[in-house]
Amino acid sequence: MTRLKPTALTAPGKLTPPTAQARLTTWTTRTIQAARTPLTALIAAAAMLLCACGTPTGATATVIGSAAPVSQPMPANVSSAGPTPPTAQGSSPPACDPVASYRPPATMPVPGSMPAGSTMARIQARGKLVVGVDENTYLFGYLNATDGEIEGFEIDLATAVAAALFGDAAGHIQLKPITAEARIPDLLNGSVDIVVDTMTENCARWQQIAFSTEYYAATQRLLTNKNSPYKSLSDLGGQKVCAETGSTSLGTVARAAGHPIPVGVDGITDCLVMLEQGEIGAISTDDAILIGLAVQDPQTHVIGPALEAEPYGIGIAPNSIDLVRFVNGVLDRMRADGSWTALYRKWPGQLGGPVPPPPPAVYRD
């Protein structure tokens, strides 16, 4: 049966993707013919750059297009979702631990029988968990050129949440590819229930949305061509450095003492095309993402020390704290029963290297 699919991601090899807008809104009926090529020796070396982050299988996910980002007013109850900033210049900021989330319920609901009136019951009544995901991050959330399905570590993580809601994720999860800039607007306007998309937890974002506990520990670094003279961000003063618009990475580049020139784009693969064409000096984002780009283009490599810690959390609307607690219960179980470790081995673990323990849960109440 012919299906509607977005652009496929192949690895390794040079990328020439369409613009992010075209990637998310232009859908064509075609058969995916490209096959994944065996990975080169680069993988073994790249594996050491990963710092840390039963496996759900067999679930069929429906892929839908992304709505244009919508600017939304701040919800009235947003302050209850996370720490608030100081109200006056020079005042002491309140204590903020961006990875601290809400404690799971003492007893998790039985799959398929969510508490009446809860966010989970509303999702159950609809019949699908709608998840904002990436489709361009190799091994985390990417379109497999072999079968045309979005798959990866984060996709299986979202599938585990759907299975905990419905008892069986098959037919009950809907994947919505979104840009980094659209993640928070899509949560606030209700386009998605959760976002599982290499999204860094920080105090500024806690003012807008809520997060689960940390599920993967990444760090921000740099990717550049192997024949470039750059060794770190300090070497890129006056040079263009690319990152996704709406990402924390872009702000880190803008604040750098050497004054590199930040360049924002809708999709990180657009940065890779710009790097290949000599339009920028480097790409800066999470090492988990950069390693995937380096696998796709062996003429690039990851350089320099870590610039920022990038703890990934599942994004959830600030008025759905019951869903935050439920998701944290799912993550707690996955840490305890080995499911998280199995997912790591299945996806980032393909690159070799030691398997880290899952990031510990930290709770605010």
C-alpha positions in Angstrom: 0.0 0.0 0.0 1.3 3.4 -0.9 1.8 5.6 2.2 2.5 9.3 2.8 5.9 9.7 4.2 8.4 12.6 4.9 11.9 12.7 3.6 14.0 9.7 4.6 17.2 10.0 6.5 20.1 7.8 5.2 23.3 7.1 6.9 26.2 7.4 6.2 26.6 9.7 3.2 26.2 13.4 2.2 22.7 14.8 2.9 20.9 17.1 0.6 17.6 17.5 2.5 14.9 20.0 1.5 14.2 22.9 3.8 12.7 22.2 7.1 9.4 23.7 6.0 9.3 21.4 3.0 10.3 18.5 5.2 7.4 19.0 7.5 4.6 20.1 5.1 5.4 18.6 1.7 4.3 14.9 1.7 4.7 12.8 -1.4 3.6 9.3 -2.3 6.6 7.3 -3.1 8.4 4.0 -2.4 11.5 4.3 -0.2 14.3 2.7 -2.1 17.5 3.8 -0.3 18.9 1.1 2.0 21.1 1.7 5.1 24.8 1.2 4.3 27.0 -0.6 6.8 28.6 1.9 9.2 32.2 2.7 8.8 35.0 2.6 11.4 33.9 6.1 12.3 31.2 4.6 14.5 33.7 3.0 16.9 35.5 6.2 17.4 32.3 8.2 17.7 31.0 5.9 20.3 33.3 7.2 23.0 31.7 10.7 22.6 28.4 9.5 23.9 28.2 10.6 27.6 25.0 9.0 28.9 21.8 9.0 28.3 11.2 -5.0 28.1 12.0 -2.8 24.9 8.7 -1.9 23.3 8.4 -3.6 20.0 5.9 -4.3 17.3 3.9 -1.0 17.8 2.8 0.6 14.5 2.9 4.4 14.7 0.9 6.8 12.6 3.0 9.7 11.2 1.3 13.0 10.7 2.5 16.4 9.4 3.4 19.3 11.6 1.2 22.2 12.1 2.8 25.7 11.9 3.9 27.0 15.2 1.3 29.1 17.0 2.2 31.8 19.4 0.3 31.3 22.6 -0.2 33.4 25.7 1.4 32.2 28.9 -1.1 30.0 30.8 -2.4 31.5 34.1 -1.2 28.5 36.1 2.3 28.2 34.6 4.1 29.1 37.8 2.9 25.9 39.3 4.8 23.9 36.7 8.3 24.9 37.7 10.6 27.4 39.3 10.0 31.1 38.7 12.7 33.8 38.0 13.5 36.6 40.3 11.0 39.5 40.2 13.5 42.3 40.6 16.9 42.9 39.2 19.6 42.0 41.7 17.3 39.8 43.9 18.3 36.3 44.7 16.9 33.7 42.3 14.9 30.9 43.8 16.4 27.5 44.0 16.1 25.8 40.7 17.1 22.2 39.8 16.0 21.8 36.1 16.0 18.0 36.3 13.7 17.9 39.4 10.2 16.8 38.4 7.0 15.6 40.1 6.9 12.4 42.0 4.9 9.5 40.5 1.6 8.4 42.1 2.0 5.9 44.9 0.1 3.4 42.7 0.3 3.6 39.0 -3.1 3.3 37.1 -3.8 0.0 35.4 -3.2 0.3 31.6 -6.5 1.0 29.9 -8.2 2.2 33.1 -7.0 5.7 33.7 -8.5 7.8 36.6 -11.7 9.6 35.7 -11.2 13.3 34.8 -7.4 12.9 34.4 -5.3 14.0 31.4 -4.6 10.3 30.9 -8.3 9.5 30.7 -8.8 12.2 28.1 -6.0 10.7 26.0 -7.4 7.2 26.4 -10.9 8.4 25.3 -9.3 9.9 22.1 -7.6 6.5 21.4 -4.2 7.9 20.6 -1.2 9.4 22.4 0.0 12.3 20.1 3.8 12.7 20.4 6.0 15.5 19.1 9.2 13.9 17.8 12.2 14.5 15.6 12.8 12.7 12.3 16.4 13.7 11.7 18.4 12.6 14.7 20.1 9.3 14.0 19.4 6.6 16.6 17.1 8.9 18.6 14.3 9.9 16.2 14.9 9.4 12.5 13.2 8.3 9.4 14.7 4.9 8.5 15.4 4.9 4.7 14.9 1.1 4.6 11.3 0.9 5.7 10.2 4.5 5.8 9.3 4.4 9.6 10.4 6.9 12.2 12.3 5.0 14.8 15.0 5.4 17.5 15.6 5.6 21.3 13.1 8.3 21.8 10.4 6.7 19.7 10.6 3.5 21.7 10.5 5.6 24.9 7.3 7.3 23.7 5.9 3.9 22.8 6.5 2.7 26.3 4.4 5.6 27.6 1.6 4.7 25.1 1.7 1.1 26.2 1.4 2.1 29.9 -1.7 4.2 28.9 -3.5 1.7 26.7 -2.0 -1.7 27.5 -0.8 -2.1 24.0 0.8 0.8 22.0 -0.1 -0.7 18.6 -2.6 1.7 16.9 -2.5 4.0 20.0 0.5 6.3 19.2 0.6 9.1 16.7 4.0 10.6 15.8 4.1 14.2 14.8 7.5 15.5 13.4 8.1 19.0 14.7 10.9 21.5 14.7 12.8 22.6 17.8 11.1 26.0 17.7 7.6 24.4 17.6 8.0 22.1 20.6 6.8 24.5 23.3 4.0 26.1 21.2 2.7 22.7 20.2 2.5 21.7 23.8 0.7 24.9 24.8 -1.8 24.8 22.0 -2.6 21.1 22.6 -1.3 19.9 19.2 0.7 17.2 21.0 0.3 15.5 24.4 4.0 15.1 25.0 7.3 16.0 23.3 10.1 13.4 23.1 12.6 15.3 21.0 16.1 15.7 22.5 14.7 18.5 24.5 16.9 20.0 27.2 15.4 20.7 30.6 16.3 24.1 31.9 14.8 26.7 34.3 13.7 29.1 31.6 11.6 26.3 29.9 10.2 25.3 33.2 8.5 28.7 33.3 6.5 27.7 30.2 6.0 23.9 30.3 6.7 21.0 32.6 9.2 18.1 32.2 9.6 14.5 33.2 12.6 13.4 35.1 15.8 13.2 33.0 16.0 10.3 30.6 19.3 11.0 28.8 22.4 13.0 29.7 23.9 14.8 26.8 26.4 17.7 26.5 26.7 20.5 23.9 29.7 20.3 21.6 30.8 21.2 18.1 31.0 19.5 14.7 33.2 20.8 11.9 35.0 19.5 8.8 38.0 17.3 9.5 40.2 19.6 7.3 39.2 22.8 9.2 41.6 24.5 11.6 39.1 24.7 14.4 39.7 22.8 17.7 37.2 24.5 20.0 34.6 27.3 20.2 37.3 29.8 21.1 38.8 29.3 17.6 35.5 30.3 15.9 35.5 34.0 16.7 33.8 35.9 13.9 32.9 32.6 12.2 29.3 31.4 11.6 28.2 28.6 13.9 24.8 26.9 13.2 22.2 25.5 15.5 18.4 25.0 15.5 16.2 28.0 16.1 14.5 27.5 19.5 17.3 25.4 20.9 19.4 26.1 24.0 22.5 25.6 21.8 22.0 28.8 19.8 22.0 30.8 23.1 25.3 29.2 24.2 26.9 30.2 20.9 25.6 33.7 21.1 27.0 34.1 24.7 30.5 32.8 23.8 33.4 35.1 24.7 35.0 34.8 21.3 31.9 36.2 19.5 31.1 33.6 17.0 28.2 34.4 14.8 25.1 32.3 15.6 23.0 31.1 12.7 19.6 29.6 13.4 17.8 27.2 11.1 14.6 25.1 11.4 16.4 21.7 11.2 19.8 20.5 12.2 20.3 18.7 8.9 20.1 22.1 7.2 23.2 23.0 9.3 25.0 19.9 7.9 24.2 21.0 4.3 25.5 24.5 5.1 28.7 23.0 6.6 29.3 20.8 3.5 28.8 23.9 1.3 31.3 26.0 3.2 28.7 28.5 4.4 29.4 28.0 8.1 32.5 27.1 10.2 30.8 24.6 12.6 27.6 23.2 14.0 26.9 23.3 17.7 24.3 21.1 19.4 24.1 18.0 21.7 26.8 15.4 21.2 24.1 12.7 20.7 22.9 14.6 17.7 26.4 15.5 16.4 27.6 11.9 16.4 24.6 11.0 14.2 25.6 13.8 11.8 29.3 12.6 11.8 28.1 9.1 10.9 26.2 10.5 7.9 29.2 12.6 6.7 32.5 10.9 7.6 34.3 14.1 6.4 33.2 15.8 9.7 34.1 15.2 13.3 33.1 16.3 16.8 35.6 18.7 18.5 36.3 20.5 21.7 35.3 20.1 25.3 31.7 20.0 26.5 30.1 23.5 26.4 26.9 22.9 28.4 25.1 20.0 30.1 22.0 19.0 28.1 19.7 16.8 30.3 16.8 15.5 28.1 13.3 15.4 29.5 9.9 14.6 28.1 8.0 17.9 27.6 4.4 18.1 28.9 1.9 21.0 29.1 2.0 22.9 32.4 -1.7 22.2 33.2 -1.1 18.4 32.9 0.9 17.7 36.0 -1.0 14.4 36.5 0.4 13.3 33.2 3.9 14.4 34.3 3.6 12.2 37.4 2.3 9.3 35.2 5.2 9.6 32.8 7.6 9.7 35.7 6.1 6.5 36.9 6.8 4.9 33.5 10.4 6.1 33.6 10.9 4.9 37.1 9.8 1.4 36.1 12.0 1.4 33.1 15.0 2.3 35.2 14.2 -0.4 37.7 13.3 -3.3 35.3 16.2 -2.8 32.8 14.0 -1.5 30.0 16.0 1.8 29.8 19.2 -0.2 29.6 17.7 -2.4 26.9 16.7 0.7 24.9 20.2 2.2 25.2 21.8 -1.0 24.0 19.4 -1.2 21.0 20.0 2.4 19.8 23.0 4.5 21.1 24.6 1.2 22.0 25.0 0.3 18.3 28.0 2.6 18.3 29.8 0.5 20.9 31.4 1.7 24.1 30.2 1.1 27.7 26.5 1.2 28.6 25.9 4.0 31.2 23.4 3.7 34.0 20.1 5.6 33.4 20.1 9.2 34.8 18.7 9.0 38.3 15.2 10.5 39.1 15.2 13.7 41.0 11.9 14.9 42.5 10.7 18.3 43.7 7.9 16.9 45.9 
